[in-house]
Each structure stands twice: as structure tokens, then as C-alpha cells.
């Protein structure tokens, strides 16, 4: 195993002689193996070592014992170590993130802080071949493009460390003066890691949350991969090899897309990217999708939560009439006019079309909170599994709906001719117009009231009425949750 790690470091140019390498160490088998292997190879590589451990504030005494074990491990070997205490659940609630994503962001922020303090430019983490297989399957299951199928890169910029808002300037391998993230164990299997630790009689900590099937990756690790190995003992390595091939293909594709963007797209200052509609339609779909993904990444700095479904939705605008608008994760909007597809953060009025006031915002709920705004009202929305015992909110500013009953897609807009909702549990309908008249809503205000709709079937006339057709019941599996988070008050 040690020889494989050394080969990876040299072949991939992960670190150079004289560098201080900061290892992320949780105390688990993978990270302890990483730190131990680098410690053994430090003289051959000519590197210096330091370690960072982050206590996420989730597992109480167990986490405190992990931190103490990492301190002891480093102390015995004379490795400088920083231990950070953070409240990940509180950060997740505050930012509207999952605990997994909040923990990830906090870890990398701690790495960056320690690296800045120590004058380091390279961090090493312990992702291995099994992690690669799990990641590829996870991306396939949730919907992904070429980069998602390529899985985890062996090296790249430390997340959050590139300068400015345009990630493209940082590239996939980091900047010359930026912080890098490397993965020396990426081609090593979990079995090899465990054998290495057994041979050297090195103990490690076990995170009890890894046994929980609450997290999707744990279910893949504990249920799906063992079944794959029964089909072929080399299943994990074969998935990892496929990811490596996909990475090579994706690198070639992205180079072609970047060239097309440079020649065809325009952008003024921090405004939207202006993509020529006709030229984009002429591209092969796989290249057109890559163009969209790269531009989205330039705008947000990340492709997190941006799946193939989002790419297809953006390209789907090209088949419709000008004036259509799509709301994407990260506050990005795609807007179609006669000759241009605009991708950026802009208000509808900025698009310069008479249709701007009647645009339809297509919403694609994810498990993290997303946001949309209409008529001075800001909404938060997300989808998630329904848990036994949870009750529907009983107020006019928060609603739950049965997500699986949505047939054509969720949209946010104002009312249209033909809109209706299910007024009674027996299936009887009422038009939105009739409802507003019955509620004595002034005619001048009816056209400003936001509605969430599935085609012509309205889920929620905001502040007025919601449909019985999307009611959450005991049979509901996925819940769509929508909240009013900010309401512009009139003077």
C-alpha cells in the first residue's frame, strides 16, 4: 500500500519537496492511515507534516475522545496538530444546509485557517477507492453530468480558497498561489487501508454515525456496494476505473466548452452571461450542457446541487417562447429572449422584454432550502422525506404539499386563465378567478398574488387558499415545504 501511495503522489505531482502538508485527521481508519503513511514517507518526499482535527459538536463525549486520540497520535510522532471545536448543527440551521454540507464547509474553512497560520499551500484528505465508488453511485442516483460521474478528483483547489467569484480562473487543479487539496489514498481500497493498520498494530476511532442509514452515502456503503461485490469481487475498483476514464473524457469536453464560451459568450461586468440562442441550439447536446454547467459554476463557484436535471431544464427553455424564466439553485436565473439565453443573477425587469412581468419561474426543489421571489414576497422551499409523527404547519405563511403528486413540475407565477385548484376532498374543483372573487380580493390586486402551480393546477394561492389535491396524508413519502420568509411591506 505504501508503494501505491508514493506512486500516486509522484505520478500526480501532489506535493513537492520542502512543502508543509496539512492532513485532515478525524481519527478514523482512513485518516489515521493517511497521516501514518505520509509520516513514513516524509523523508523520501522531503515534506513536513501537520494535522487538523475538527470536532463537529454532534457526538458529545465520543467526539471529545476522537480529538484526544488525534492529539495523542500526533504528539507521539512530533506532528504539529490543531483541534477546532465547532457547532455544526447550529451552523446548518442558520444557513439552511444539511449537517453534512455544513460540516464539509466548516472543515475546509478550518483547514484554510490552519494552513494560513502555518504558511502551507497543500492539504491532504483521506478519500479512498471505496469513497470514489460510493460518490460515483451517489451522483448517478441523484442525476449528474460528466463531472459527477468522474467522481472525486485526485487533486484540485481547496474548496472556498480561490480568489474572486469566478471559479474558472482557479481551474481544476488550483492556482499557482492558491491552496490545494490532494487525495493520496484515492487509488487505495479500504481493505488495503485496514490491512496496513493491522500490520502496524495502529488503532483508530470508529464514528458511530457511520453506522446510521440516515445518510444516503451510508446506505450505499452498507447495502449497495456489498451487493455489487457479490456480483464481481472487483466491482469497487471497476467503478473507480470508470470514474477515471470519465474524468479524462470530461476534461476534454470542458476544454472544448471553454473555447466555445470564449468565442461566443458575452458578459458586461457582473451582469448575466449572454449566450447566443442560435449558436447554442446548433451544438451537440452534450457540449451545450457542458457550456451551461461551466457558466453556472463561474457564477456560483460550485456545481453543488446542480444536476443533469437542471442542465436539461435550462436547455429546455430553448424550445419554448421568449419570456420564459427558470430559477436555479444558488440564486441563478436563466431567461430566454428572442436571440439570447441569459444566465446570471438578474431581476426579471432587467431582461428588457414586455413578457418579464408574467414570467413563469420553474422551481426544482432539493433537500436544502432554495429561494425564489415574486411580487415583493421571498419564499423558501425544499423537499424531504416525511417522518412519522410530523404534523403539517397550521399557518398561512408555511405550507406542506405531497411532492410526488406534482406531475408536470413546480412553478411560481401569478394567475392565468384556466387556473384551478381542488376545493374539496371529493375532487371538486374551483377556478382561481372564482375563489378570488368570492374572497372579495380587489381586481387590481389579483394579478399580483403569487401562486405555486403544477401546470394549471394551483397548489397554493399564497395567503388565500391551498389545494386539497396535494394534501399531505399518511401515504405521503416526500413533502414539499414552502415558507414565506420575507414580505415587502407597503408604505
N, C-alpha and C positions, 0 to 999 in steps of 0.2 A: 504493500500500500504506500509506503513512504516513497518508493521509487516513482510510483504513479503520480503522487503529489508533486514531486520535484520536476518530473517531465511536464506536467501541466503548467507549473509556474514558469518554466523556461520556454516552452513552446508558445505559450500565450502571452509572454512578456508581462506577467502580472506584477512583478516588483523588481526593483533594481538594487544592486549593492549600495550600501550606505543609507538606504531608506529606513525610516521608522514605520513599522507596520502595526496598526492598531487592530487587534482582534476583538470581535464581539463575542462575548462568552456568557452563556446563560447558566452553565454548569451541567447541561445535558450531555449525552454521549457525543453528539456531533461536534459541538463547540469545544468540548474538552479535547477531543481528538484533534481538531484543528490547531488549538493552541499548543498541544503537546508535539504535534508533527512539525510545526513551524519552529518550536523551541529546539527540536532535534536538528533541524536543517539550517538554523540561524547562521552557523559559521560557514557552511557550504555556500549559502546565498549571500553572506555578508550583510545581513539585515539586523536591525534591532527590533525588539518586541515590546508592546504594551497591550493592556487589556481594558475593556469597558464592559461593565455589567449593569443592566437596568432592572430594578425591581418595579414591576408594573402596579403594585398596590392591589393585587387581586387575590393572592393566595395566603395572605397573613403570615403565620409562623413558618409555613413551608417555604415561602419566598425568602424570608429572612435567613433561613438555613441555607438556601441556594447561594445567597450573596456571601455568607460567611465561608462556604466551601470554595467559592471562586477566589476570595481574598486569600485563603489558606493555600490554595493551589499555586497562586501567583507568588505569594511570599516565599514558599519553599524553593522556587526557581529564580527568585530575584527579578520577577517581571513587574514593572510598574502597573498599578491597577486603580481604576476609578469606578466607584459604585454610585449609581444615581438612584434616588428614590422618587418615583413619580406616581401620581394618581390617575391611571389610565381610564378607569370607569368615569371619573368626573370629567376628564377631557373629552371623552366620547360623547357624553351627554351634552356638554357645552357646544361642541362643534357639529353635533348631529351625525356622528360617524359610528361605525361599528367598533367594538373594542379591539378587534383585530387590526383595523386600519389605523385607529388612534395609537395603538401600541407601536405599530410599524413607524409611523411618523415621529413619535417621541423617541424611539430607539435611534433613528438616524440623526435626529437633532442632537441627542446626547453624544453620538459618535462624532459629529461635526464639532461640538464644543470641546471635547477632549482632544481631537486632532488639532484644532486651532491652538489649544493650550500647549500641546507638545511639539507643535511645528511639523506635524505629519501630513502627508497628502494621500495616503493609501490605507483603506480599512479592509479587513478580511472578515467574511462571514462564512458560516459552515453549511450552506446549501450543498446537498449531495445528489447522487444519481436518482435516488428514490424520490427526493423532493422535486427533481426535474420531472419525473414521470407523473407524480401527483399534480403538479402545476399544469402540465400539458392536458391531462384529462379534465381538470377543473375548467380550464379555458375552453376546451371543446364542448363540455356540457353546458356552459353558460352562454356560448356563442362567441366566436372570436375570429380574427383575421390571421394573416400570416405571422405576424409578430407574436401573437398569443400562442399559436401552435409551436413556434420556435422556443417557447418556454423561457427559462431563466438564462440570461447571458452570463458567460464566464467572467466578464468584466464590463464596467460602464461607469458613468458618473455617479457619485454618491447622491441619492435622491435628495433634491432640495438644495444642492450645492452649486448648481450652475448660476451664472450671473445673468440678470435680466429676465424678461418674461418669455423670451423666445428660446425654447429648448434646442431648436435646430442648430444654434450656434455652438452648443455643447457636444453635439454628435452622440454616437452610441458608445464611445469609449472614453468620454471625459475630455476636459480641456487641458491644455498644457499646464496651466497653473491651478486647475480645479482639483477638488478632492475626488479620488477614485474609489470604487468598490470592487473588490475581487473575490472570487469564489474558488479557492484552490482544491476543494473537495468535490467539485461538480461532477467529475468523472469517476468518483469512488462510490461504491454501493454501501448501503447501510450494513450489510453483512461484513464487508471488509473493515468498516469502522469498528464494529463490535469485536471482530477478531483481533484488531490492533490493540484495543483496550484490554482485552483478556490476556493477550501475550505479555503485556507490560504491567498487568495487575493494577490498572488505573481505575479507581472508582468514579462514578458520575452520579448526578442527580436525575431523578425522574419527575417530570412535570405532570401532576395528576390531571390537569386539563387536557392533556394529550389523549386521555382515555375517554373523554366525553365525546359523544357523537352529535353534540350540539353544533359543531363546526363542520362545514362541508368537507374541508380537507381531511379532517379526521375520519369521516365516513369513507372517503376514497381510500385512505391509508389502511383502515381496519377491515373494510368489507370488499372493496372492488379490486384492489391490487392483489390480494391473496387469491382471488378467483382467477385473475389473469395469469398468475404464476402456475396455477393448476393446468392451464391450457398450454403454456410454454414456460419453462423454467427461466428463460432469458427475456421474459416479457418486459421487465423493468428496463433492462439495457437496450432492448429494441425500441421502446418508446423514446428513450433518451437519444438514441442514434437518429431516429426520425426527427426529433426536435433539432438536432444539429444540422441535418440536411435542410430542414425548413428555414433555419436561421440563415444559411447560405443563400437560399433562394430569395428570402425576404430582403437580404442585404442588396442583392442585385436589383430587385423590384423597387426598393426605396431609392436607389441611386437614379433609376430612370424617372421616378416620380419627382424627385427633387429637381432634376434637369428640366422637366416639363413645367414645374411651378416657376422656376427662374425665368423661363422664356415666355410664359403665357399669363401668369397671375400678376395683379397689381395690388398695392396697398399704400394708402396715404396715412402716415403717422401711425397712430394706434387704432385706426379705423378698421373696418372689416376687410377681409381678403375678397377681391373682386375676381371671380372665376368666369371666363368666357363660356357661356352656356353651350354654344355650338361645338366648340373645341372639346369640351369635357364629354359631350354626348358621343363624339367620334372615337373616344378612347375605348380600348378593351375594358370590360367591367372591372377586371382585377386591378388594372392600372388606375382607373378612375377612382376606385375605392381607396387605393393607397394614397392618391393625391388628397382625398378628403381627410384621411386619418392623419397624414403629416401636417396638414394645415390646422386641424383641430389640436394636435399636440403642440404646435407652435403657439397657439392661443392660450392653452391651459397649462402647459408644461408637463402633461401626463396623459396617458391613454386609459387611466383607471376608469372603470365604469363605461368606457366607450367600446361597445361590442360591434360585431358584424351587423347586428340588427339596426344599430344607429347609422352605420355607413349606408346600408341599404335604404333606410328611410330618407337620408339626405339625397341620395341619387334618385330616389323615387319622386322627389319634387320635380325633377326634370321632365317627367311625363305628364305633369299637371299644368294648370293655368297659372300665369303670373299672378303674384299677390299671395301665394301660399307661404306659410311660415312654419318652421319646425323648431321647437325648444329642445335643446340638447343638454346633457349633464355639464356641470361647470359653468352654467350661465351663458352658454354659447347659443347663438341663433343662426339658423340657415334661412335665407329669404330669397325667393325667386322673383326676378322681374323679367322684362321681355328678353334681354340679351345676356343677363348676368346672374350667376348664383353668388349671393353674398354670404360669407361665413365670418361671423365675428360677434362682438358684444355691442349691439346697437338697438335702439328703440325702434319700434315699427315706423314711426313718423320719419325716421332718418332714411328710410328706403326710397323715398321720393315717388310714391305711387298712390293713386287715389284709393286703391284697394287696401291700403295699410290699416285703415280703421276697422275693417271687417275680416281681418286675417284669422285663420284658424291655427292655434298653437297645438301641434301634435306633441303629446306628452308620453314619455316612455318611463314608467315608474321603475325604480330599482330598490334595493334593500336599504340604501342610505337615503336620507332626505334630499329631495330636489326641490327647486323653487321655480315659480312662474308668477307673472304679474299681469293683471288686466283691470282696467277701469279704476286705477289707484289702489287696488287691493293686491297684496302679496300673499301667495299661497305656498305652503309646504306640502309635499306629497311623497309617499313611499308605499311600497308593498311589502308584505311579510307573511309568514305562516301564522295562522290563527292558533292561539294557545287555549287549551281548555280553561274555562272559568273567566276568561277575559270578557268584559262587557262593553257594548257599544257606548261611545260618549253621548251623553244626553244634552247637547247644547247646539246652538246654531252656528258655531264657529269651528266645529270639528265633526267630521263625518267618516263613517266606515262603510265600505261597499264590498260586495263579493267580487274580487278581481277576476275570477275565472269566468264570470258571466259576461264580461266585456268581449264583444265579438269582432268588431272592426278596428278597434283602437281608441284610446282615450284622447280627447281633445278639450281644450279650453278656448271658449269663444263667447260671443254674445248670441242671442236667439236668432233663429232663422225660420222662415216659412216652413211649416210641416213638422217642426219640433214637437215632441210629445213626451210624456212620462207615464209610468204605470201608477195610477192613482189609488188602486185598491188591490188587495192581495189576491182577488179572484181574476186579475188580469185586465180589468177595465182601464182604459186609457183616458187621458185628458190632454188637450193641447197646451203648450206653454202659454200661448196667447190667452186662452180662456182662463187659465189659472191666474195670470197677472191682472186680467180684468176683474175677476172675482175678488182678488185681494185689494182691489182699488188702487193699484200702482199707477201713478200718473203716466200718461202715454209718452211724455218726454223722457222719462227715466227708464222705460222698459228696454230700450236698445242699449243701455249701458250696464245692465245687470249681467255679471258673468254666469255662464253655465258650463258645467262639465258634461260632456256628451260622448256617447258611443254611436256615431253616425247621427241619426235623427232622434235616437232615444236618449233623453237627457237624464243623467244620473242625479244631478243636483242643480237646482236653480238657487244660486247662492243667496242665503238669507231668506229664502221663500219656502222652498219645498224640495224634498228628495224623492226619488222613485222607489216604489215597492219592488220593482223588478231587479234591483241589485242589493236587496236587503241581506245582511249577514245572518245566517242561520247556523244550526248545529252541524249542517253538512258542509259549511264553508271551509275551504282549505287555505286559500290565500286571501288576505284582506288588503284592500286599497284604503289607505288612510289619507285624508286631506284636511288640512288645517288652515284657517285664516291666521296669518302671523303678523300682518300689518295692514291697517286700513287708513287710507288718506282721508283726513277729516276736512270737511268743507268749512270755510270761514263763515 
